[in-house]
Amino acid sequence: MNKKQKRTLRNIIISIILMVIISIIFKVIEGPLEELPGYAVRLIKTAAYLVPYLIVGLKVLKKAGRNILNGRVFDENFLMTLATIGAFALGEYTEAAAVMIFYQIGELFENIAVNKSRTAITSLVKLRPDYANIEKDGELEKVDPEEVKVDDVIVVLAGEKIPLDGVIIEGESFVNTSALTGESVPRRVTEGEEILSGCINEQGRLRIKVTKEFGESTVAKILDMVENASTRKSRQESFITRFAKFYTPFVVFAAVIVAFLPPLILGQSFTMWIGRALIFLVISCPCALVISVPLSFFGGIGAASNHGILVKGSNYLEAIAKADTIVFDKTGTLTKGVFAVNEIVTDDEISEDELLSLAAYAESYSNHPIGISIKEEFEKRGGVIDNEKIKNSNEIAGKGIELTLIGGNIVYVGNKKLLSDMGVKPVEKKPNSYGTVVYVAKKEKCLGFITISDTVKEDAKAAIERLKSQGITNAVMLTGDRKETADAVSGELGIDTVYSELLPADKLTKLEAIMKEEKDKDKEAKVIFVGDGINDAPSLIRADVGVAMGALGQDAAIEAADIVLMDDNPKKIATVNTIGKKTLRIVLENIVFALGVKLIAMVLGVLGIAGMWFAVFADVGVSVIAILNSMRMLRFRE
C-alpha cells in the first residue's frame, strides 16, 4: 500500500470512529436536544457530522468543483457530492456521512486493485537497468546505460542486470531470462554469443561489446511497448467510456424528474420524493462499470506478461479471443528453423561431394538457414570454400543463385522455378524424404538436388489441437517449400489449409486474400497471423492480430507485432487466446451484474422500498464485487 492509499485508509478509519462517537453523543443528549428549536438541532447535527464527512470526502468535493469549472460536470464525484449534500439538507446526517465513507472505501479498494494489476504488467519495468559498468584504468565505473555507445565494452558481474544488447567477448555464465520469456531455467552463454538486455547474469564475469544503444535495445523497446499498452482500448472499454458520458447526465435528469414530477402530479411531499431521487443518484453511480472493465483487461495483459507474452493493448487481447482463423508462417514458427542436409541425389554423372561442393560455393555468401546448412555439411565432409575460385555470385530473388566460377563455368542453385526459367527439367529421381529441395544445374542440364529438412517443434501439434478446441476453425500454413514438404508437415500437425511454393511477397497477398474471404462471410471475423518477426513484418502489421513468435531480441517483431511471444513455444499462442477469452468472460459478467443490480435497485429506490443504506450497497458493494471478479485475472494459471 502506497502513501496515498495509507492516507485514505487513515481518513476512513478516523471518520468511522468520529461517526460512532458522534452518534453515541447524540443518543445520550437526545433529551436535552428536544428542548432546542428545530433549526438549532439541525445546525448542531450538520456541524457535527460535517467533520467526519469532510475528513473523508473533501477530496471528492474538490474534484467535483474542479471538474465543473473545467466543463466536466457529470461524473461520479458530482453524483456523490449532489447526493450527500442533498441528504444533509433533508436531515439524513448519518446516511450522508456514511455514503461518502463507503464511497471512499470503494475508491481505496479500486486503487489497490488497479495498482496490483499495473504491477503485474510493469513488473517488466524491473528490467530497466540502473547502470552499466565501464572499465577505466583497471577500475569499474558505473555510468548511465544511455551514455554507452555502440562498440563500447561493458562488464557485467554476477547478479547484475545486463544493461544493453551486445556480444560476449570474454567469459561464460548462466543468464536468467525469466523476466523476458517467463521461463525459469537459466541459459548458458559463452564467448561469441549474442546477449540481450534485461537478462540477469547469475554467475561469472562477462565482458560484452555493445551492439545497440540503449534506446534501440531489447529492454528499451519492451518498456516502451508496456508503457503504451493502456492507450489501445478494446471495444468494450471504448463503449463503457462513451456509455458513461451519456449515462451520467441521463440519470441526473431522471433524478430531477423523480424529485419534482410525482409530487406535482400526485400532490405528495417534495421531501419524500427528493429523498428518493438522492437514493436514485447514489445507486446510479457507474463506478462498477467504469473501473471493472478496464481493470479486467489490465489484469489480462498482466497475466499474459507473467507468461512471457507481451500484449500491446486490450484491443488485441479482445481480437485474439474472437478470432476463428489463424495463419502460420512455417519456418521458425511451426518448425525450429534449424536446417540440415539429409539427402543428396545426383544424375550419376557427378558425385555427391562434387554436387555438394557446387552448392556450397553458390551459397558461400548466403546467411539463409538453407545456405548455412549446405555449407555446414560441406565443411563436415572436409570441404573448404576457396573464394578466389568465385568470379561472381548473383542472387535471383525468391528462386536461387547464379554462380560464375573462374574459368567461365556457370552453375545455378535454387528451386524448381529457377529450373523452369532456364528451361531445364529436374532429374528423374525423386526425393526419398520430405524437405526443401535445392536443385543444382548448369545452363543446359540439372545435375541433381539436395534435400534439406527442418524439424517440427515438439509443442506445435499440441498447440494447434488446443487452439481448435478453443474455437479456431481454420488453421492455415504459408510456406515457400514445395508442395510435398508442406503437405507432409501440415498432415503431421493437423493444419486445415496449406499454401506452398510461395515467394516472400506472395505470403502477404495470400494473407490478404484469406482475410477478405473470412470478412465476406462475417464482417466481424478476426484473422491471426503468426510469424517469426523478421521476414513476416508486413503480414504481422496487416493481420487483425499479428503474433511474433520467438521474438526475443528481434526488433522487427517487437515493432510490427501486436502480441509478442518472448520465446518460440507455440503453446503460448493458445495461452494468450485462453487469457483473452477469460478476460472477455469476466468483462461480460461485470457488465451484466452491475447493470442488473443497479436497474433493480433504482426501481426499488424510486418506489421507496430501498433506503440510503441499500443505495450504498448497490453502488459501493457492486463496485467491490466487480473489482474482485476482475482481479481473478491476476491469479490466472494454465
Secondary structure, 3 states (H helix, E strand, C coil): CCHHHHHHHHHHHHHHHHHHHHHHHHHHCHHHHHCCCHHHHHHHHHHHHHHHHHHHHHHHHHHHHHHHHCCCCCCHHHHHHHHHHHHHHCCCHHHHHHHHHHHHHHHHHHHHHHHHHHHHHHHHHHHCCCCEEEEECCEEEEECHHHCCCCCEEEECCCCECCCCEEEEECCEEEECHHHHCCCCCEEECCCCEECCCCEECCCCEEEEECCCHHHCHHHHHHHHHHCHHHCCCHHHHHHHHHHHHHHHHHHHHHHHHHHHHHHHHCCCHHHHHHHHHHHHHHHCCHHHHHHHHHHHHHHHHHHHHCCEEECCHHHHHHHHHCCEEEEECCCCCEEEEEEEEEEEECCCCCHHHHHHHHHHHCCCCCCHHHHHHHHHHHHCCCCCCHHHEEEEEEECCCEEEEEECCCCEEEEECHHHHHHHCCCCCCCCCCCCCEEEEEECCCCEEEEEEEEEEECCCHHHHHHHHHHCCCCEEEEECCCCHHHHHHHHHHHCCCEEECCCCHHHHHHHHHHHHHHHHHHCCCCCEEEEECCCCCHHHHHHCCEEEECCCCCCHHHHHHCCEEECCCCCHHHHHHHHHHHHHHHHHHHHHHHHHHHHHHHHHHHHHCCCCHHHHHHHHHHHHHHHHHHHHHHHHCCC
